[in-house]
Amino acid sequence: MFYSSSPLAGLIPLLIWMFLFCWPAAYIAGQKGRDMVPWFCAGLLFGPMATLMVGLSPALPKNTAPANDADSWLAANPDSQFPARLAQTHEAARQALRKRFCPDCGAPLAEDDLFCGGCGRKAN
């Protein structure tokens, strides 16, 4: 078995692997409009296969927005009912926060209730 007195000797094969496969895969992915970190990790795990896969994959269009970009989705779908539904949901949440509930039984209390109608406990 090969033994070296240098503690960094084990890093040399890893650095060579990263130089040959990880960085090229990440660079090619970035040039094609893809996220670089997953392709760097894929290059670390799969080596030349990851570099080959990202190299053969088509480039993403420049105007493609990420799937979680809500503003661009709303701009692309102006007829969507989403803003109206969101406003209704926000209003319902505001109304729910204004309500009072009995701490014992959880029954809803009106603004002017002094006692709970369900269990009879004094309302705070």
N, C-alpha and C positions, 0 to 999 in steps of 0.2 A: 504494500500500500504506500502511496506517495505521501510523504511527510515534509512539510516545510516549516521552518522556524519563524517565518513571518506570519503575524496574525491576520494580515490582509490578503494572504494568498488565496483564501477561499472566495474573496470578493471578485477576483479577476475574471473567472468564468461568468459570473453574473453580470459584470460590467460589459463584457464582450457580447453576451446575449442581448442585453439592453441596447447596446449600440447598433447591433445588427438587425434586431427585429422590433423592439418596443418603440424606440424613437421614430423609425421610419413609418411604422403603422400609425402612430399618433399624428405625425406630420401629414401623411397622405390623407388621413381622416379630416384634419383641419382644412386642408386644401379643397376637400370635397364638400365642405359645409357640415361636417358631422362632429359630434362631441369627441374631443381628443382623449379624455381620461379613460373611458371604457375601452377604446382601441389600444391605449398603452397597456392596460391590464390584460387585454386579449393577447397582445404581443408577448407579454411576460409569460402567459400560460401556454399559448399555442404556437408561439414563435413564427416561423415562416408562413404557416397557414393563415394567421391573422393578417399579416402583411399582404398576402396574396388576396384574401377575401376583401379587404378594404380597397386594395388596388383595383380589383375587378368590379367593385360596386359602382353604381352610377352616382354622379354628383347630385346633391340636393339642389333644387332651384333656389336662387338667391332671395326671392320674395316669400319663401315659406316661413311662416311664423311658428313658434313652438306650440304644441297642442294645449299648453296650459296658459297661453296668453289671451286672457278674456277680452281685452280691449280690441285686439285685432280681429278676434272672432266676431264681436259685436259689430265692428265696422264692416266686416264681410257679409254679415247677415242682418241687414237693417230692418227686415220685416219680422224679426224674431219677437216672440212674446216674452222673452226672458226678462227684460227690464221691468215690464209691468208686473210680472209674477214676483220678482224680487222686491218691488216696492210693496206689494200686498203682504208678503212674508214679513218684511220689516215692520209694517204697521201692526200686523197681528202680534208680533213679538213685543212691540211697545205696549200694546193693550194688555198683554198677558203680564208684563212687568208691573203695570199699574194696579192690578188686582191684588187683594189681600186674601190670605188663606188662614184657616184655623191651624195653630201649631199642634193641636192634639189629633184632630181627625182629618185635616187637610181639606175640609169643605171650603168652597169659595165664600168670601164675605163681601157684602156691599160696603160702600164708603161710610154709611151712617150706622152700620150694625155695631151694637155694643156687646152683644153676646152671639155665640155661634148657634145657628139654627139646627145643626146636626147633633152636637154634644152638649151644648149649653154653657160652655166655658166662656169666660169674659174675654173679649177681644182686646188686643193691645192697642 
